[in-house]
C-alpha cells in the first residue's frame, strides 16, 4: 500500500488583465501527505498590443501602458488561506519561455522569503535586470518554487496561494491534502477506504 495519497482537490484560476492585450496569469499549488509542497505559475499572453516581429517579450511589455510594465518588486504570492505553516525562505526558478516554439529561452534561480503570509523575491531588482537582458523571443515568464517542507497537522489540510501584482489578485489555486500518522491515529498511513 502506498503512503502517498492523491491530492483530493486542486482548483486553479486564470484571470485576464485589461490593457493593451490580454495577459494570462496561471497558478498551481499542491502538497503531498509527506508535507512536501510546490507552487508554480505562468504569466504570458499578448503583451503590448500583440505579436511584433523582432521585439522581445520584455520590450513589448515596456511598450505597453505604465500599469503593464513588469516589476518583480510588485509581484507576490499570498498564502493566507492555507492551514499549513510555510518555511521562512526558499528558492524559485524563473524561466523565460517561447510558447510559439515550445522552448525555454533562459532560466535562473532566485531566492524568496516569507513575511507573514506573503512570499516575495529577495532580489527583485536582480530578477528585473535578468529578465530584461535575457528575454529574447520569450512570450511568457514561468516560475517554479523548489519543493519545500511545511508544518501540517495530521488529517485534512489546505494549501491556498494567490499570485498578486501591485496588490491585485491575478490568479489563485487551492488544493486539499491529508497528512497521515501511525496507529492509533484516525489518519493512519497506508489504509485504503
Secondary structure, 3 states (H helix, E strand, C coil): CCCCCCCCEEEEEEEEECCCCCEEEEEEEEECCCCEEEEEEEEEECCCCCCCCCCCHHHHHHHCCHHHCCCHHHEEEECCCCCCECCCEEEEEEEEEECCCCEEEEEEEEEEEEECCEEEECCHHHHHHHHHHHCCCCCEEEEEECCEECECCCEEEEEEEEEEECCEEEEEEEEEEEECECCCCCCECCCCC
